Each structure stands twice: as C-alpha cells, then as structure tokens.
Amino acid sequence: MNVFVNQKAQETAATHVAGLVEELALPAEGIAVAINNRIVRRPEWETTLLAEGDRLTVIRAVCGG
C-alpha cells in the first residue's frame, strides 16, 4: 500500500502504525505519530490500521537549548 510519511510517498507492507514504525526503523521512544492530522497515542499503535493514501506525520523529540 502507498502512504505518505512527512509528505514523502512511502510504499509499505505494514497494516498498522506499529508495523510502519518498525519497518522504517524509527526509535520506539521519543517520537509522536499523527495520521491525517490526528495524533495516535502510543498504546493505540498496534490497533490503528493504515489505509491507502494515509498521510502520516512523524515528529522526533529533540533536546537542546
């Protein structure tokens, strides 16, 4: 299926958010994920299904000053 991750087209075999995070080798901690402008809480990653054309935003926490 094709989705968009941070505005870039991404082909994926993942069916849910957790699978996509794993497929993209994203860190398990320190990121937030939104699908179609709706934040998906981490406990919901395993049960939140992806659909063709979904637009995901992945934000990484950055420390600094």
DACORFEN-V957456 format. One record per backbone hydrogen bond with DSSP energy under -1.0 kcal/mol. CO is the residue of the C=O (numbers start at 1). NH is the residue of the N-H. If there is no record, write none. Layout:
BEGIN
co=<CO	CO>
nh=<NH	NH>
END
This chain:
BEGIN
co=<1	2	3	4	5	8	10	15	16	17	18	19	20	21	22	30	32	33	34	35	38	41	42	44	45	48	51	54	55	56	57	59>
nh=<12	53	10	56	8	5	3	50	20	21	22	23	24	26	25	61	59	40	57	38	35	44	45	48	18	17	54	4	36	6	34	32>
END
